[in-house]
Amino acid sequence: MTTTPVPTHLLADGTALPAVGFGTYPLRGTEGAEAVASALHAGYRLLDTAVNYDNEEAVGEGLRRSGVPRDEVRVTSKIPGRHHAYDDATTSVKDSLHRLGLDHLDLQLIHWPNPSVDRYVEAWQALVDLQAEGVVRSIGVSNFTEAHLTRIVEATGVTPVVNQVEMHPRFAQADLRAVHDRLGIRTEAWSPLGKQRSPVEEDAVVSAARAHGVQPSQVILRWHVQLGSVPIPKSADPTRQAQNLDLFGFELTDDEMDAVSALTEPDGRLFGGDPDTHEEM
């Protein structure tokens, strides 16, 4: 199997999003910058960071070290819970730009809704206004439920182009993905391999990997791709980085897709990160 170019999705705002991204948590410092540069050399063109990852400087440095033209890379960051007030959200985004060393963000998300604080609508309005100013190109959210999405759309008239959520074969998010499809929102997947609960040894995954001559992790990431989800795997190892991107030279059958999807559990979350109760400031 040979590596083929990474396709893109057309978002509802007319911008393009690569079908696979590179996750950067918890890559920091010089090693983090080197990992980002390595990922870009491997062919990634979507970088995912956040204020709370404490690594925006490293991500920006890695982008510069890579030599890849800025306009070829989509950089994402996220507003933390402590910055949900309108003015704080505006300042948070501009501070992220300073740390990254960039003049605009390609995709800006709200990290968690934090409903007990109940200011995520303010943060969303700030992103709507920053997009109008050209500070950010695309705006979205992370870890939002259908109710959270409905509220910000009703308040502003603007629908997020992306919702980045926990998604992996143990927690396939079928209901939320259906909501996204109805609203024109692209699903991004954090922890796409399932971390410590990764089903790499499950028969459904192993048999598909054997049939296609690929690694079990590639089967899982290809499952995401065929569902239309954008997985954001993280690895500092150049070989694994390339492997995680090498997903477009094979296709899972319908039966293989169904078998992987059947691994989902009613609440297969990794750490109980229910957006209605879990909060990160």
C-alpha positions as CSV (number, residue, x, y, z in Angstrom):
1,M,0.0,0.0,0.0
2,T,1.4,3.4,-1.0
3,T,0.5,6.7,0.6
4,T,-1.9,8.8,-1.4
5,P,-2.8,12.4,-1.0
6,V,-5.1,13.3,1.9
7,P,-8.5,14.4,0.6
8,T,-10.4,17.3,2.0
9,H,-14.0,18.0,3.2
10,L,-15.8,21.1,2.1
11,L,-17.2,22.8,5.2
12,A,-20.5,24.7,5.3
13,D,-18.6,28.0,5.2
14,G,-16.9,27.1,2.0
15,T,-13.4,26.3,3.4
16,A,-11.7,23.0,3.1
17,L,-10.7,20.7,6.0
18,P,-8.3,17.8,5.6
19,A,-9.8,14.4,6.2
20,V,-7.2,13.6,8.9
21,G,-5.6,16.0,11.3
22,F,-2.6,15.9,13.7
23,G,-3.3,16.0,17.4
24,T,-0.7,17.8,19.6
25,Y,-1.7,17.0,23.2
26,P,0.5,16.7,25.2
27,L,3.4,17.5,22.9
28,R,5.4,20.5,24.3
29,G,8.7,22.3,24.1
30,T,11.4,21.4,21.6
31,E,10.3,17.8,21.3
32,G,6.8,19.1,20.6
33,A,8.0,21.4,17.9
34,E,10.0,18.6,16.3
35,A,7.0,16.3,16.3
36,V,4.8,19.0,14.6
37,A,7.5,19.6,12.0
38,S,7.8,15.8,11.4
39,A,4.0,15.5,11.0
40,L,3.9,18.3,8.4
41,H,6.8,16.6,6.5
42,A,4.7,13.4,6.6
43,G,1.9,15.2,4.9
44,Y,-0.5,16.4,7.6
45,R,-2.1,19.7,6.8
46,L,-4.4,20.1,9.9
47,L,-2.9,20.9,13.3
48,D,-5.0,20.8,16.4
49,T,-4.0,22.6,19.6
50,A,-5.7,24.4,22.5
51,V,-4.9,27.0,25.2
52,N,-5.2,24.3,27.8
53,Y,-2.7,22.1,26.0
54,D,0.0,24.7,26.9
55,N,1.8,24.0,23.7
56,E,0.7,26.7,21.2
57,E,4.3,28.1,21.1
58,A,5.6,24.7,20.2
59,V,3.0,24.2,17.5
60,G,3.8,27.5,15.9
61,E,7.6,26.8,16.1
62,G,7.0,23.4,14.5
63,L,5.1,25.0,11.7
64,R,7.9,27.4,11.0
65,R,10.6,24.7,11.3
66,S,8.8,22.5,8.8
67,G,9.2,25.0,5.9
68,V,5.7,24.1,4.7
69,P,3.9,27.2,3.4
70,R,1.6,28.7,6.0
71,D,-1.3,28.9,3.5
72,E,-1.2,25.1,3.1
73,V,-1.8,24.3,6.8
74,R,-5.0,24.7,8.8
75,V,-4.3,25.5,12.4
76,T,-6.9,24.9,15.1
77,S,-7.0,26.2,18.7
78,K,-9.6,26.2,21.4
79,I,-10.9,28.7,24.0
80,P,-10.8,27.3,27.6
81,G,-13.7,27.5,30.0
82,R,-12.2,30.4,32.0
83,H,-12.4,32.6,28.9
84,H,-16.1,32.2,28.0
85,A,-17.1,35.8,28.8
86,Y,-17.3,37.8,25.6
87,D,-14.3,40.1,26.1
88,D,-12.2,37.2,27.6
89,A,-13.0,35.0,24.6
90,T,-11.9,37.7,22.2
91,T,-8.7,38.3,24.1
92,S,-8.1,34.5,24.4
93,V,-8.1,34.1,20.6
94,K,-5.7,37.0,20.1
95,D,-3.4,35.6,22.8
96,S,-3.4,32.3,21.0
97,L,-2.4,34.0,17.8
98,H,0.5,35.7,19.6
99,R,1.7,32.4,21.1
100,L,1.4,30.6,17.8
101,G,3.1,33.5,15.9
102,L,0.3,33.7,13.4
103,D,-1.9,36.5,12.0
104,H,-5.0,34.4,11.8
105,L,-6.4,31.0,12.9
106,D,-8.0,28.7,10.4
107,L,-10.4,27.1,12.8
108,Q,-11.2,28.3,16.3
109,L,-13.3,26.1,18.7
110,I,-14.9,26.5,22.1
111,H,-13.2,23.7,24.1
112,W,-16.1,22.6,26.4
113,P,-19.5,24.2,27.0
114,N,-19.1,24.2,30.8
115,P,-22.9,24.6,31.3
116,S,-22.7,25.4,35.0
117,V,-20.9,28.6,34.1
118,D,-23.4,29.2,31.3
119,R,-21.4,31.6,29.2
120,Y,-20.7,29.5,26.2
121,V,-23.2,31.6,24.2
122,E,-21.1,34.7,24.9
123,A,-18.0,32.8,23.7
124,W,-19.8,31.8,20.5
125,Q,-20.9,35.3,19.8
126,A,-17.3,36.4,20.2
127,L,-16.2,33.9,17.6
128,V,-18.9,35.0,15.2
129,D,-17.6,38.5,15.5
130,L,-13.9,37.5,15.2
131,Q,-14.8,35.6,12.1
132,A,-16.4,38.7,10.6
133,E,-13.2,40.6,11.4
134,G,-11.1,38.0,9.6
135,V,-9.2,37.1,12.8
136,V,-10.4,33.5,12.4
137,R,-11.4,31.8,9.1
138,S,-13.8,29.1,10.4
139,I,-15.5,28.7,13.8
140,G,-16.7,25.7,15.6
141,V,-17.1,24.0,19.0
142,S,-15.9,20.9,20.8
143,N,-17.8,18.6,23.1
144,F,-21.2,20.2,22.5
145,T,-24.4,18.2,22.7
146,E,-27.4,18.7,20.5
147,A,-28.9,21.0,23.1
148,H,-25.8,23.1,23.3
149,L,-25.7,23.4,19.5
150,T,-29.3,24.3,19.3
151,R,-28.9,27.1,21.8
152,I,-26.0,28.9,20.2
153,V,-27.6,28.6,16.7
154,E,-30.9,30.1,18.0
155,A,-29.0,32.9,19.8
156,T,-26.8,33.9,16.9
157,G,-28.2,32.5,13.7
158,V,-24.7,31.0,13.1
159,T,-24.1,27.2,13.0
160,P,-20.6,25.8,13.8
161,V,-18.9,24.2,10.9
162,V,-17.2,21.6,13.2
163,N,-17.9,19.9,16.5
164,Q,-14.9,18.0,17.8
165,V,-16.0,15.3,20.1
166,E,-14.8,12.0,21.7
167,M,-15.3,9.3,19.1
168,H,-13.8,5.9,18.6
169,P,-15.2,2.4,18.0
170,R,-16.1,2.0,21.7
171,F,-18.1,5.2,21.5
172,A,-19.3,5.8,18.0
173,Q,-21.6,8.8,18.6
174,A,-24.1,7.7,16.0
175,D,-26.9,9.9,17.3
176,L,-24.8,13.0,17.5
177,R,-23.3,12.4,14.1
178,A,-26.9,12.3,12.7
179,V,-27.5,15.7,14.4
180,H,-24.3,17.0,12.7
181,D,-25.4,15.7,9.3
182,R,-28.8,17.5,9.7
183,L,-27.2,20.8,10.7
184,G,-24.3,20.7,8.2
185,I,-21.6,20.3,10.9
186,R,-18.5,18.2,10.3
187,T,-17.6,15.7,13.0
188,E,-14.0,15.7,14.3
189,A,-12.9,12.9,16.6
190,W,-10.5,13.3,19.5
191,S,-9.0,10.1,20.9
192,P,-10.0,8.4,17.6
193,L,-8.1,5.2,18.5
194,G,-9.6,4.9,21.9
195,K,-6.4,5.3,23.9
196,Q,-6.2,2.7,26.7
197,R,-9.5,1.1,25.5
198,S,-8.4,0.9,21.9
199,P,-10.0,-2.2,20.2
200,V,-6.8,-3.0,18.2
201,E,-7.0,-6.6,19.4
202,E,-10.7,-7.1,18.7
203,D,-11.4,-9.7,16.0
204,A,-13.3,-7.2,13.9
205,V,-10.3,-4.9,13.7
206,V,-7.6,-7.6,13.4
207,S,-9.4,-9.5,10.7
208,A,-9.9,-6.4,8.6
209,A,-6.2,-5.4,9.1
210,R,-5.1,-8.8,7.9
211,A,-7.5,-8.7,4.9
212,H,-6.1,-5.3,3.7
213,G,-2.4,-5.8,4.8
214,V,-2.5,-2.8,7.2
215,Q,-2.1,-2.2,10.9
216,P,-5.1,-2.5,13.2
217,S,-4.8,1.2,14.1
218,Q,-5.1,2.0,10.4
219,V,-8.4,0.1,10.2
220,I,-9.8,2.2,13.1
221,L,-8.7,5.4,11.5
222,R,-10.1,4.3,8.1
223,W,-13.4,3.5,9.8
224,H,-13.5,7.2,10.9
225,V,-12.7,8.4,7.4
226,Q,-15.5,6.2,5.8
227,L,-18.0,7.5,8.4
228,G,-17.1,11.1,7.4
229,S,-15.5,11.9,10.7
230,V,-12.1,13.7,10.8
231,P,-9.8,11.7,13.2
232,I,-7.0,13.6,14.9
233,P,-4.5,11.0,16.0
234,K,-1.4,12.1,17.9
235,S,2.1,10.5,17.7
236,A,5.6,11.9,18.1
237,D,7.1,8.9,16.2
238,P,7.7,9.7,12.5
239,T,6.9,6.1,11.5
240,R,3.6,6.0,13.3
241,Q,2.8,9.5,12.1
242,A,3.1,8.3,8.5
243,Q,1.2,5.2,9.2
244,N,-1.7,7.1,10.7
245,L,-2.0,9.2,7.6
246,D,-1.7,6.2,5.2
247,L,-5.4,5.5,5.0
248,F,-6.4,6.2,1.4
249,G,-5.0,3.2,-0.4
250,F,-7.6,0.8,0.9
251,E,-11.3,0.7,1.7
252,L,-13.2,-1.3,4.3
253,T,-16.1,-3.3,3.1
254,D,-19.6,-2.7,4.5
255,D,-19.4,-5.8,6.6
256,E,-16.1,-4.7,8.0
257,M,-17.5,-1.2,8.8
258,D,-20.5,-2.7,10.5
259,A,-18.3,-5.1,12.6
260,V,-16.2,-2.2,13.9
261,S,-19.2,0.0,14.6
262,A,-20.7,-2.9,16.5
263,L,-18.0,-2.5,19.1
264,T,-19.6,0.7,20.4
265,E,-21.1,0.7,24.0
266,P,-24.0,2.7,25.4
267,D,-21.5,5.0,27.2
268,G,-18.0,3.9,26.1
269,R,-16.4,7.2,27.1
270,L,-12.8,7.0,28.2
271,F,-13.2,9.0,31.4
272,G,-16.8,9.9,31.8
273,G,-16.5,13.2,29.9
274,D,-20.2,13.9,29.5
275,P,-20.5,17.5,28.3
276,D,-23.5,18.0,30.5
277,T,-21.5,17.4,33.6
278,H,-17.8,17.4,32.8
279,E,-16.1,20.8,32.8
280,E,-12.7,22.1,32.1
281,M,-11.7,25.7,33.0
